[in-house]
Amino acid sequence: MQCPKCEGTLAALTIDGVEVDRCGGCQGIWFDKRELADVLPKEGAEKVLAGQDTEAFDQKRGKCPKDNTHLMRVNSARNHKVTLDTCTTCQGIWLDGGEFAALREGGGGIPFLDLL
């Protein structure tokens, strides 16, 4: 699959039994439907904390790596500084590098299902 932001290649990464796809270039992560909710609270999630959110990628509206639909950008209720790129067709979520760490830090007691 192709990265929706830097056009690098996504590679599979398994976190406590959940397979996500990570870009080796920009360190962004693709979560299929419900995968982010599964991975966010897990101890093994440190594998995806790396990466740095860059303004250039923040402003880019990419396409879904699964079905090529333009991603819709929404602010997270869990951390308003994080913009989730979501696919309205397959319901996958793209997080730019560093955004996963920001979501984990900005929990504030909000259940994950209330993020969107």
VOPAGU-2260 file (C-alpha; in pm, 1 decimal, decimal comma):
REM VOPAGU-2260
SITE   aa  ch    i         X         Y         Z
SITE  MET   A    0       0,0       0,0       0,0
SITE  GLN   A    1     108,1     355,5     -64,5
SITE  CYS   A    2     136,1     623,4     204,9
SITE  PRO   A    3    -135,7     889,2     166,3
SITE  LYS   A    4     101,7    1167,0     272,3
SITE  CYS   A    5     458,8    1108,3     149,3
SITE  GLU   A    6     380,1     838,4    -107,7
SITE  GLY   A    7     623,1     595,7      58,3
SITE  THR   A    8     537,4     229,1     106,6
SITE  LEU   A    9     340,6     103,3     405,8
SITE  ALA   A   10     470,3    -205,0     586,5
SITE  ALA   A   11     281,9    -426,7     830,1
SITE  LEU   A   12     358,7    -389,5    1200,3
SITE  THR   A   13     199,3    -612,3    1466,1
SITE  ILE   A   14     114,2    -467,7    1807,0
SITE  ASP   A   15     -12,7    -717,3    2062,0
SITE  GLY   A   16    -183,9    -920,9    1789,9
SITE  VAL   A   17    -321,4    -623,4    1591,9
SITE  GLU   A   18    -164,8    -562,6    1250,0
SITE  VAL   A   19    -137,0    -197,5    1144,3
SITE  ASP   A   20      48,7     -43,3     849,6
SITE  ARG   A   21     330,5     205,4     898,9
SITE  CYS   A   22     515,0     424,9     650,6
SITE  GLY   A   23     892,6     387,3     667,0
SITE  GLY   A   24     933,4     740,5     529,3
SITE  CYS   A   25     713,6     973,3     732,7
SITE  GLN   A   26     632,7     727,3    1017,6
SITE  GLY   A   27     258,4     774,8     968,2
SITE  ILE   A   28      27,6     484,8    1055,6
SITE  TRP   A   29    -280,1     340,1     884,2
SITE  PHE   A   30    -538,8     176,0    1109,8
SITE  ASP   A   31    -814,8     -31,0     952,5
SITE  LYS   A   32   -1162,2       4,2    1103,6
SITE  ARG   A   33   -1150,5     -40,2    1485,0
SITE  GLU   A   34    -773,2    -106,3    1495,1
SITE  LEU   A   35    -689,4     228,0    1654,7
SITE  ALA   A   36    -933,5     157,8    1938,5
SITE  ASP   A   37    -770,4    -183,1    1985,8
SITE  VAL   A   38    -411,1     -54,8    1982,9
SITE  LEU   A   39    -435,7     276,3    2172,0
SITE  PRO   A   40    -454,7     130,9    2526,1
SITE  LYS   A   41    -210,5    -159,4    2470,3
SITE  GLU   A   42     126,8    -174,6    2642,2
SITE  GLY   A   43     302,9    -282,6    2321,2
SITE  ALA   A   44     194,5      37,5    2148,0
SITE  GLU   A   45     532,0     199,5    2216,3
SITE  LYS   A   46     631,9      61,6    1873,7
SITE  VAL   A   47     425,6     333,5    1704,8
SITE  LEU   A   48     508,3     630,7    1927,4
SITE  ALA   A   49     799,4     737,3    1705,6
SITE  GLY   A   50     776,3     999,6    1438,3
SITE  GLN   A   51     727,0    1371,3    1429,8
SITE  ASP   A   52     420,4    1554,4    1310,0
SITE  THR   A   53     518,3    1796,6    1033,2
SITE  GLU   A   54     314,0    2091,3     915,2
SITE  ALA   A   55     361,5    1996,7     549,1
SITE  PHE   A   56     189,3    1661,2     600,6
SITE  ASP   A   57     -67,7    1811,8     836,2
SITE  GLN   A   58    -206,1    2022,7     553,1
SITE  LYS   A   59    -202,5    1749,5     288,5
SITE  ARG   A   60    -530,1    1571,0     220,5
SITE  GLY   A   61    -431,8    1226,8     101,3
SITE  LYS   A   62    -618,3     927,3     -35,5
SITE  CYS   A   63    -709,6     607,7     145,2
SITE  PRO   A   64    -439,7     342,5      93,1
SITE  LYS   A   65    -712,1      74,2      79,1
SITE  ASP   A   66    -969,0     216,5    -164,9
SITE  ASN   A   67    -823,9     547,1    -294,4
SITE  THR   A   68   -1109,0     758,6    -147,1
SITE  HIS   A   69   -1008,4    1113,2     -47,6
SITE  LEU   A   70    -955,4    1118,1     327,7
SITE  MET   A   71   -1170,8    1347,6     539,6
SITE  ARG   A   72    -990,8    1549,3     806,0
SITE  VAL   A   73   -1151,2    1576,2    1151,6
SITE  ASN   A   74   -1021,0    1701,4    1484,9
SITE  SER   A   75    -999,2    1443,2    1760,2
SITE  ALA   A   76   -1222,1    1496,2    2063,5
SITE  ARG   A   77    -954,3    1324,8    2272,9
SITE  ASN   A   78    -687,3    1580,7    2177,3
SITE  HIS   A   79    -801,5    1879,7    1970,2
SITE  LYS   A   80    -447,3    1932,3    1841,3
SITE  VAL   A   81    -463,9    1600,0    1653,2
SITE  THR   A   82    -628,0    1586,0    1312,4
SITE  LEU   A   83    -744,0    1240,1    1211,7
SITE  ASP   A   84    -753,4    1159,1     841,5
SITE  THR   A   85   -1046,4     921,0     798,4
SITE  CYS   A   86   -1187,5     722,3     507,9
SITE  THR   A   87   -1563,2     756,1     476,5
SITE  THR   A   88   -1579,4     433,2     275,5
SITE  CYS   A   89   -1376,8     176,7     474,9
SITE  GLN   A   90   -1366,3     377,5     802,3
SITE  GLY   A   91    -989,1     345,6     834,0
SITE  ILE   A   92    -786,2     616,3    1010,0
SITE  TRP   A   93    -451,7     769,8     914,4
SITE  LEU   A   94    -233,3     931,9    1179,7
SITE  ASP   A   95      68,2    1137,4    1076,6
SITE  GLY   A   96     397,6    1066,8    1254,8
SITE  GLY   A   97     377,1    1172,5    1620,4
SITE  GLU   A   98      -2,6    1193,1    1631,9
SITE  PHE   A   99     -43,9     851,0    1796,1
SITE  ALA   A  100     168,0     968,4    2090,8
SITE  ALA   A  101     -39,7    1287,2    2114,6
SITE  LEU   A  102    -360,3    1081,4    2127,1
SITE  ARG   A  103    -224,9     862,7    2406,5
SITE  GLU   A  104    -117,0    1166,5    2608,4
SITE  GLY   A  105    -438,2    1360,5    2553,3
SITE  GLY   A  106    -679,2    1097,4    2683,4
SITE  GLY   A  107    -836,4    1300,3    2961,2
SITE  GLY   A  108   -1067,0    1011,0    3052,8
SITE  ILE   A  109   -1250,2    1025,3    2720,3
SITE  PRO   A  110   -1343,3     676,8    2595,6
SITE  PHE   A  111   -1187,4     602,7    2259,3
SITE  LEU   A  112   -1518,0     559,8    2081,3
SITE  ASP   A  113   -1583,7     929,3    2154,3
SITE  LEU   A  114   -1271,2    1037,8    1963,2
SITE  LEU   A  115   -1446,0    1121,5    1637,7
